């Protein structure tokens, strides 16, 4: 067992335990903290696989999102005073049942899929230059990403305005 495998198991355990703690905890701020550690472990996996750009985006976007979540959790819910709802036996049973169904579907998918024994190499013909990437990002034509980016930004603006409206009603 080499250092990459050891680091993978450490990050996988961090993600697993942080995700479970995020779902189980009753405090909103603790749930946001556990979510931060789960996302941090995911970024660590990206770095471990050599996807440094994806890991950096994971850190910047999702860590920034958790900071915004902290602000909204404190401002909109009065911080530590609000607790999540109590879990009844029927909620726990249905959650356990859904988790087992999801696990069964996952294991069935793993068993049915025929994995290849070797990794595929990336094709060279589809590689873009940096100037082409910039023009695609700002393009509204075929293959451009400006329109989806603007649609997502309008959606996020609508979410922020809705959160402020909900906060003013209290």
C-alpha positions as CSV (number, residue, x, y, z in Angstrom):
1,X,0.0,0.0,0.0
2,X,1.6,3.3,-1.1
3,X,1.0,6.9,0.1
4,X,-1.6,7.6,-2.5
5,X,-3.8,4.8,-1.2
6,X,-3.4,5.9,2.4
7,X,-4.3,9.5,1.5
8,X,-7.3,8.3,-0.5
9,X,-8.6,6.3,2.5
10,X,-8.0,9.3,4.8
11,X,-9.9,11.6,2.5
12,X,-12.7,9.0,1.9
13,X,-13.1,8.6,5.7
14,X,-13.2,12.4,6.1
15,X,-15.9,12.7,3.4
16,X,-17.9,9.8,4.8
17,X,-17.9,10.8,8.4
18,X,-18.5,14.5,7.7
19,X,-21.4,13.7,5.4
20,X,-23.0,11.5,8.0
21,X,-22.5,14.1,10.7
22,X,-23.9,16.8,8.5
23,X,-27.1,14.9,8.0
24,X,-27.4,13.7,11.6
25,X,-26.6,16.9,13.6
26,X,-29.4,19.1,14.9
27,X,-27.5,22.4,14.8
28,X,-27.6,24.4,11.6
29,X,-24.1,25.8,12.1
30,X,-22.6,22.4,12.9
31,X,-24.2,21.0,9.7
32,X,-22.6,23.8,7.7
33,X,-19.2,23.1,9.3
34,X,-19.5,19.4,8.5
35,X,-20.5,20.2,5.0
36,X,-17.4,22.4,4.7
37,X,-15.2,19.4,5.7
38,X,-17.0,17.1,3.2
39,X,-16.4,19.6,0.4
40,X,-12.8,20.0,1.6
41,X,-12.2,16.3,1.4
42,X,-13.7,16.2,-2.1
43,X,-11.2,19.0,-3.2
44,X,-8.5,16.9,-1.6
45,X,-9.5,13.9,-3.8
46,X,-9.3,16.2,-6.9
47,X,-5.8,17.3,-5.9
48,X,-4.8,13.7,-5.3
49,X,-6.0,12.7,-8.8
50,X,-4.0,15.5,-10.3
51,X,-6.9,17.7,-11.2
52,X,-5.5,20.9,-9.6
53,X,-7.8,23.3,-11.4
54,X,-10.9,21.3,-10.4
55,X,-9.7,21.1,-6.9
56,X,-9.0,24.9,-6.8
57,X,-12.5,25.6,-8.1
58,X,-14.0,23.2,-5.6
59,X,-12.2,25.1,-2.8
60,X,-13.1,28.6,-4.1
61,X,-16.7,28.0,-5.1
62,X,-17.9,25.6,-2.5
63,X,-15.9,26.9,0.4
64,X,-17.2,30.4,-0.5
65,X,-20.7,28.9,-0.7
66,X,-20.3,27.5,2.8
67,X,-19.3,31.0,4.0
68,X,-22.4,32.4,2.5
69,X,-24.4,29.6,4.1
70,X,-22.9,30.6,7.5
71,X,-24.0,34.1,7.0
72,X,-27.5,33.1,6.0
73,X,-27.7,30.5,8.8
74,X,-26.8,33.1,11.4
75,X,-28.8,36.0,10.0
76,X,-32.0,34.2,8.9
77,X,-32.3,31.6,11.7
78,X,-31.0,33.4,14.7
79,X,-27.9,31.2,14.9
80,X,-27.7,28.7,17.7
81,X,-31.3,29.2,18.9
82,X,-32.9,27.4,16.0
83,X,-32.7,23.6,16.0
84,X,-33.7,21.2,13.3
85,X,-36.9,19.1,13.7
86,X,-36.9,16.0,15.8
87,X,-36.5,12.7,14.1
88,X,-39.4,10.3,14.6
89,X,-39.2,6.5,14.3
90,X,-41.0,6.6,10.9
91,X,-38.5,9.2,9.6
92,X,-35.6,7.2,10.7
93,X,-37.1,4.0,9.2
94,X,-37.9,5.6,5.9
95,X,-34.4,7.2,5.7
96,X,-32.7,3.9,6.4
97,X,-34.9,2.1,3.8
98,X,-34.1,4.8,1.2
99,X,-30.4,4.5,2.0
100,X,-30.5,0.7,1.6
101,X,-32.3,1.1,-1.8
102,X,-29.7,3.6,-2.9
103,X,-26.9,1.3,-1.8
104,X,-28.5,-1.6,-3.7
105,X,-28.8,0.4,-6.9
106,X,-25.2,1.6,-6.5
107,X,-23.9,-2.0,-6.0
108,X,-26.0,-3.3,-8.8
109,X,-24.6,-0.6,-11.1
110,X,-21.1,-1.5,-10.1
111,X,-21.7,-5.2,-10.7
112,X,-23.3,-4.7,-14.1
113,X,-20.8,-2.2,-15.5
114,X,-17.8,-3.8,-17.3
115,X,-14.8,-1.7,-16.2
116,X,-11.8,-1.5,-18.4
117,X,-8.5,-2.9,-17.1
118,X,-6.5,0.1,-18.3
119,X,-6.9,3.8,-18.3
120,X,-7.7,5.6,-21.6
121,X,-5.4,8.3,-22.9
122,X,-6.9,11.7,-23.7
123,X,-7.3,12.5,-27.3
124,X,-5.1,15.3,-28.7
125,X,-7.4,16.5,-31.5
126,X,-9.9,18.3,-29.2
127,X,-7.4,20.4,-27.2
128,X,-8.1,24.1,-27.3
129,X,-5.7,27.0,-26.9
130,X,-6.2,29.5,-24.1
131,X,-7.4,32.2,-26.5
132,X,-10.0,29.8,-27.9
133,X,-11.2,28.9,-24.4
134,X,-11.6,32.7,-23.7
135,X,-13.6,33.3,-26.8
136,X,-15.8,30.3,-26.1
137,X,-16.5,31.5,-22.6
138,X,-17.6,34.9,-23.9
139,X,-19.4,33.6,-27.0
140,X,-23.2,33.6,-27.4
141,X,-23.0,31.4,-30.6
142,X,-22.8,27.7,-31.1
143,X,-20.7,26.2,-28.3
144,X,-20.6,29.4,-26.3
145,X,-21.1,29.5,-22.5
146,X,-22.2,33.1,-22.0
147,X,-25.9,32.4,-22.0
148,X,-25.9,29.5,-19.5
149,X,-23.6,31.6,-17.3
150,X,-26.0,34.5,-17.3
151,X,-29.0,32.3,-16.7
152,X,-27.3,30.8,-13.6
153,X,-26.3,34.3,-12.4
154,X,-30.0,35.5,-12.7
155,X,-31.1,32.4,-10.8
156,X,-28.7,33.0,-8.0
157,X,-29.8,36.7,-7.9
158,X,-33.4,35.6,-7.6
159,X,-32.4,33.2,-4.7
160,X,-30.7,36.1,-2.8
161,X,-33.6,38.4,-3.3
162,X,-36.0,35.7,-2.1
163,X,-33.9,35.1,1.0
164,X,-33.9,38.8,1.8
165,X,-37.7,38.9,1.3
166,X,-38.1,36.0,3.7
167,X,-35.8,37.6,6.2
168,X,-37.7,40.9,6.1
169,X,-41.0,39.1,6.9
170,X,-39.6,38.1,10.3
